[in-house]
Amino acid sequence: MTTSVKSNVHSFDRRLLARMTGALGDEVTVGKLAEELGQVFSEFLPDILNSETQQDITIAYAGFETGLKSKLITGLGDGVALCDVGLRNWCQDFVLSCDSPVIITLMEMLLGAPASDVEEPKPRRLSDIELDVATMIFEKVADVLKSAVNAAGGFEPLLNRPYNASGKPPAVPEEEDVFAACINISIGLGPVLSTVSIIVPQQPLLKTTVVFPKGVGQNRKAKGEWGEQLEQQVRRSTVKLEARIKLQSLTLNTISRLQPGDVIPFHDAKDVRVEVDANGRDLYLCEFGRSGARYTVRIKDNLGSDNDILNHLMS
């Protein structure tokens, strides 16, 4: 190719190409579809979540944004849980997002905390068990979305395990970013008002005809079943315990001269008192002992009820 020919070669405008191929719509069209989906969520999602959790949860449409998919996800911040979802015959790769404060609050209430005692938490990374609660929210959002977009074939949404936004893997350089829409739904629980978002490429969204589903969520789990599953998950979780034993007081001068092989006696002369804690919370008072070749501690007293301990370990 000669120099004169090269100078006449220009890259095609990306936005124009996307518009020509149906991958980018105008704000009015995208906004209308987003509002229609928001109305479906406002109508059906509260009953589903309330029946599932026995908590008073409010849902409302909260607007939309457009842009490249990666930038829309980044704009959600680090204090959210994300879930990669696919729905056959509609969109194979979209993302659900939920602010962490409402998940943390729901977790506390499912474990028995009264709404009046719950304070609005700050956004943070979620624990594995809190991500289990996020799974339930994402499943219900995906169920309503599946019915609203009326994808052919009646296929179920495929949800991957939710993860913290701060742990999202970096984008693959070879994969082209796409124009997407971020449809926001406000979710209110107790003192918390958070946002659930659906980030979907515009190409499948622009082909969507939104319908109001009938009988959404009729096959719901009972609150008791969900609560039991959550409690069992909590109780199966591995927790690191630490034991503290008070030693005899020594002067700073003596401590500075200690050498390998020197011995520091326990503070207690007979039954050695041991304090066991997890995550900074004292759980038990114990006494030091030995069983065969292993040193042990024997529990003498609990420092709090079972519910107190569970609630603390989840925080």
C-alpha positions in Angstrom: 0.0 0.0 0.0 1.4 3.4 -1.1 1.8 6.3 1.3 -1.0 8.2 -0.4 -3.4 5.3 0.0 -2.4 4.8 3.6 -3.2 8.5 4.4 -6.8 7.9 3.2 -7.4 4.9 5.5 -9.3 5.9 8.7 -10.7 3.8 11.6 -14.4 3.5 11.6 -16.2 5.4 14.4 -17.0 2.8 17.0 -20.2 4.4 18.2 -21.5 4.8 14.6 -20.6 1.2 13.9 -22.5 0.0 17.0 -25.5 2.0 16.1 -25.5 0.6 12.6 -25.3 -3.0 13.9 -27.9 -2.6 16.6 -25.5 -2.7 19.5 -26.1 0.9 20.6 -29.4 2.7 21.0 -30.5 6.2 21.7 -31.1 7.4 25.3 -34.9 7.6 24.8 -35.2 4.0 23.6 -32.9 2.5 26.3 -34.6 4.6 28.9 -38.0 3.4 28.0 -36.9 -0.3 28.2 -35.1 0.4 31.5 -38.2 2.0 33.0 -40.5 -0.9 31.8 -38.2 -3.4 33.5 -38.1 -1.2 36.6 -41.8 -1.3 36.8 -41.8 -5.1 36.6 -39.3 -5.3 39.4 -41.3 -2.8 41.5 -44.5 -4.8 41.0 -43.2 -8.4 41.6 -39.9 -8.4 43.4 -41.1 -7.1 46.8 -43.6 -9.9 47.3 -41.0 -12.5 46.4 -38.3 -11.2 48.7 -40.8 -10.5 51.5 -42.2 -14.0 51.3 -38.6 -15.5 51.2 -37.2 -13.6 54.1 -40.3 -12.4 56.1 -38.7 -9.0 56.1 -40.3 -5.7 54.9 -38.3 -5.0 51.7 -39.3 -2.2 49.4 -38.3 -2.0 45.7 -38.5 0.9 43.2 -37.1 1.9 39.9 -34.0 4.2 40.3 -33.0 5.2 36.8 -30.4 4.0 34.3 -27.0 4.7 32.9 -25.3 3.9 29.6 -21.7 3.3 28.6 -19.2 0.6 28.0 -19.9 -2.4 30.1 -16.5 -2.4 31.9 -16.8 1.2 32.9 -20.4 0.8 34.2 -19.2 -2.1 36.4 -16.2 -0.1 37.7 -18.5 2.8 38.4 -20.4 0.7 41.0 -17.4 0.8 43.3 -15.8 -1.8 45.5 -18.5 -2.1 48.1 -20.8 -4.3 46.0 -21.4 -7.9 45.3 -21.4 -9.0 41.6 -22.8 -12.0 39.9 -22.2 -13.1 36.3 -25.4 -14.4 34.7 -26.5 -15.9 31.4 -30.0 -16.5 30.1 -30.2 -18.6 27.0 -32.1 -17.0 24.0 -31.8 -13.5 25.6 -28.2 -12.6 26.8 -25.4 -15.0 27.6 -23.3 -12.6 29.6 -24.8 -9.9 31.9 -24.0 -8.9 35.4 -26.1 -8.4 38.5 -24.9 -6.1 41.3 -26.1 -5.4 44.9 -24.7 -2.9 47.4 -23.2 -4.6 50.4 -25.0 -2.7 53.2 -28.4 -4.2 52.4 -26.9 -7.7 52.3 -25.2 -7.2 55.7 -28.4 -5.8 57.1 -30.5 -8.7 55.8 -28.0 -11.1 57.2 -28.4 -9.6 60.7 -32.2 -9.7 60.5 -32.3 -13.3 59.3 -30.2 -14.1 62.4 -32.8 -12.5 64.6 -31.8 -8.9 65.0 -34.8 -6.5 65.3 -35.1 -3.8 62.7 -35.0 -1.2 65.5 -31.6 -2.4 66.6 -29.9 -2.4 63.2 -27.7 0.5 62.2 -26.8 1.2 58.6 -23.5 -0.5 57.9 -20.7 1.0 55.7 -20.0 -0.7 52.4 -17.3 -3.4 52.7 -16.2 -6.8 51.4 -18.7 -9.6 52.2 -17.9 -12.8 53.9 -18.6 -16.1 52.3 -21.8 -16.6 54.2 -23.0 -13.0 53.4 -22.3 -13.9 49.7 -24.7 -16.8 50.3 -27.4 -14.3 51.2 -26.5 -12.3 48.1 -27.0 -15.5 46.1 -30.6 -15.6 47.2 -31.2 -11.9 46.2 -29.6 -12.5 42.8 -31.6 -15.6 42.2 -34.9 -13.8 42.8 -33.8 -10.8 40.6 -32.9 -13.2 37.8 -36.2 -15.0 38.1 -38.2 -11.8 37.7 -35.9 -10.7 34.8 -36.4 -14.0 33.0 -40.1 -13.7 33.1 -40.0 -10.0 32.1 -37.9 -10.4 29.0 -39.9 -13.5 27.9 -36.9 -15.3 26.4 -37.9 -18.1 24.1 -37.6 -21.7 25.3 -38.3 -21.1 29.0 -34.7 -21.7 30.0 -33.6 -20.9 33.5 -31.0 -18.2 34.3 -27.5 -19.6 35.0 -25.9 -17.8 37.9 -22.2 -18.1 38.8 -21.1 -17.8 42.4 -21.3 -14.1 43.6 -18.1 -12.3 44.4 -16.9 -9.0 45.8 -16.3 -6.3 43.3 -12.7 -5.8 44.6 -12.0 -9.5 43.6 -13.3 -9.2 40.1 -10.7 -10.6 37.6 -9.1 -8.2 35.2 -10.6 -8.0 31.7 -9.1 -10.1 29.0 -7.4 -7.7 26.5 -8.5 -9.7 23.5 -12.2 -9.4 24.4 -14.0 -6.4 23.0 -15.9 -4.2 25.4 -19.5 -3.6 24.6 -22.0 -0.8 25.0 -24.3 -1.6 27.9 -27.1 -0.2 30.1 -27.0 -0.2 33.9 -30.6 -0.5 35.1 -30.9 0.5 38.8 -33.4 -0.7 41.3 -33.5 0.7 44.8 -33.9 -1.8 47.6 -34.9 -0.7 51.1 -34.6 -2.7 54.3 -34.8 -1.2 57.8 -32.6 1.9 57.9 -30.8 0.9 54.6 -31.5 2.1 51.1 -29.3 0.3 48.6 -29.2 -0.4 44.9 -29.5 -3.6 42.8 -28.3 -3.1 39.3 -28.6 -5.1 36.1 -25.7 -4.4 33.6 -26.7 -5.8 30.3 -25.3 -5.3 26.8 -27.5 -3.0 24.7 -27.7 -5.3 21.7 -30.0 -7.9 23.4 -31.7 -5.2 25.4 -32.8 -3.3 22.3 -34.4 -6.5 20.9 -36.4 -7.0 24.1 -40.1 -6.7 24.5 -40.9 -6.3 28.2 -43.9 -8.2 29.5 -45.5 -8.3 32.9 -45.2 -11.9 34.1 -48.0 -13.9 35.6 -47.6 -15.9 38.8 -43.9 -14.9 39.3 -42.3 -16.7 42.2 -45.1 -19.0 43.0 -42.7 -21.8 43.9 -41.0 -20.0 46.8 -39.1 -21.5 49.7 -40.6 -21.0 53.1 -38.9 -18.7 55.5 -38.2 -21.5 57.9 -36.4 -23.6 55.2 -34.2 -20.6 54.2 -33.5 -19.7 57.8 -32.5 -23.3 58.6 -30.2 -23.4 55.6 -28.5 -20.2 56.6 -28.1 -21.2 60.2 -26.6 -24.5 59.1 -24.2 -22.7 56.8 -23.1 -20.5 59.7 -22.6 -23.4 62.0 -20.5 -25.3 59.5 -18.1 -22.4 58.9 -14.6 -22.8 60.2 -13.5 -20.3 62.8 -10.0 -19.7 64.0 -9.8 -19.8 67.8 -7.0 -18.3 69.9 -6.2 -19.0 73.5 -4.5 -16.6 75.9 -2.7 -17.5 79.1 -1.5 -14.9 81.6 2.2 -15.3 82.5 3.9 -14.2 85.7 4.8 -10.5 85.7 8.4 -9.7 85.1 10.4 -6.5 85.1 11.4 -4.9 81.9 15.0 -5.4 82.8 14.4 -9.2 83.3 12.4 -9.5 80.0 15.2 -7.8 78.1 17.7 -10.4 79.3 15.7 -13.5 78.5 17.5 -16.1 76.4 16.4 -19.3 74.5 15.7 -22.0 77.2 14.6 -19.6 79.9 11.3 -20.4 81.5 8.4 -18.0 82.3 5.9 -19.4 84.8 2.2 -19.2 84.4 0.4 -16.5 86.4 -1.9 -19.0 88.0 -0.3 -21.5 90.4 -2.9 -24.3 90.2 -5.7 -24.4 87.6 -4.3 -22.3 84.8 -7.0 -19.8 83.5 -7.2 -19.6 79.7 -9.3 -17.2 77.7 -10.4 -18.4 74.2 -11.5 -15.9 71.5 -12.5 -15.7 67.8 -12.4 -12.6 65.7 -11.5 -10.5 68.7 -14.5 -11.7 70.8 -14.0 -13.6 74.0 -16.0 -16.8 73.8 -15.0 -19.1 76.7 -13.2 -19.3 80.0 -11.1 -22.4 80.2 -8.5 -24.2 82.2 -5.2 -25.5 80.8 -4.6 -29.2 80.8 -3.1 -32.1 78.9 -4.5 -35.2 77.1 -1.9 -37.7 76.2 0.8 -36.0 74.2 -1.3 -32.9 73.4 -1.9 -29.8 75.5 -5.6 -28.9 75.8 -8.0 -26.4 77.3 -11.2 -27.5 79.2 -14.2 -25.1 78.9 -15.4 -23.9 82.2 -17.8 -21.1 81.2 -19.4 -19.5 78.1 -19.1 -15.7 77.7 -22.4 -15.0 75.9 -25.4 -16.9 74.4 -25.3 -19.0 71.2 -27.0 -16.1 69.3 -24.5 -13.6 70.6 -21.6 -15.7 69.4 -23.1 -16.4 66.0 -24.0 -12.7 65.4 -20.5 -11.7 66.3 -18.7 -14.2 64.1 -20.8 -13.0 61.2 -19.8 -9.4 61.6 
